Amino acid sequence: MPRGKKNYTLEEKIEAAQKLILSKEKELNDTKRQLEILLEEKEKEDLIKLNRELKKSGRTIDELLKALKTEFSSSSDCTSE
């Protein structure tokens, strides 16, 4: 025999909504923490990759930085025309 729907009081509905919000906030915070971890891992991988390529090139970090500064300086000169 099917049961009828329970009529919840206003207080019960408010309490249920508050519990749901707390649950969703925890889920959001957990997801944000996971994202931070993933972004840190990605940054580490990128730095390892960059270091590997720098070693292959035989250049120093100072040489690379100087080349990048020169490249970006000349690129901005061309785009301002």
C-alpha positions in Angstrom: 0.0 0.0 0.0 1.6 3.3 -1.0 2.3 5.9 1.6 1.4 9.5 1.2 4.0 12.2 1.2 5.1 13.5 4.5 4.3 17.1 5.1 7.5 18.7 6.4 7.3 21.6 8.7 8.9 24.9 7.7 11.6 24.4 10.3 12.4 20.9 8.9 12.7 22.4 5.4 15.0 25.1 6.6 17.2 22.6 8.4 17.4 20.4 5.3 18.3 23.4 3.2 21.1 24.4 5.7 22.5 20.8 5.7 22.5 20.7 1.9 24.4 24.1 1.8 27.0 22.9 4.3 27.4 19.7 2.3 27.8 21.5 -1.0 30.3 24.0 0.6 32.4 21.1 1.9 32.3 19.5 -1.6 33.3 22.8 -3.2 36.2 23.3 -0.7 37.4 19.7 -1.4 37.3 20.3 -5.1 39.2 23.6 -4.8 41.9 21.7 -2.8 42.2 19.1 -5.5 42.5 21.8 -8.1 45.3 23.5 -6.2 47.2 20.2 -6.0 46.7 19.5 -9.7 47.9 23.0 -10.6 51.0 22.6 -8.4 51.8 19.2 -10.1 51.4 20.9 -13.5 53.7 23.7 -12.6 56.3 21.1 -11.4 56.0 19.2 -14.6 56.4 22.4 -16.7 59.5 23.4 -14.8 61.0 19.9 -15.2 60.3 20.1 -19.0 61.7 23.6 -19.2 64.9 22.6 -17.4 65.3 19.5 -19.6 65.0 21.6 -22.7 67.4 24.2 -21.3 70.0 21.6 -20.6 69.6 20.2 -24.2 70.2 23.6 -25.6 73.5 24.0 -23.7 72.6 27.5 -22.6 72.5 29.0 -19.2 69.4 30.4 -17.5 70.9 33.9 -17.8 71.4 33.4 -21.5 67.8 32.3 -21.9 66.4 35.2 -19.8 68.5 37.7 -21.9 67.2 36.1 -25.1 63.6 36.2 -23.9 63.9 39.9 -22.8 65.4 40.8 -26.2 62.7 38.8 -28.1 59.8 40.4 -26.1 61.3 43.9 -26.4 61.6 43.7 -30.1 58.1 42.1 -30.4 56.6 45.0 -28.5 58.3 47.5 -30.7 56.8 45.9 -33.8 53.3 45.8 -32.4 53.2 49.4 -31.4 53.2 50.6 -35.0 
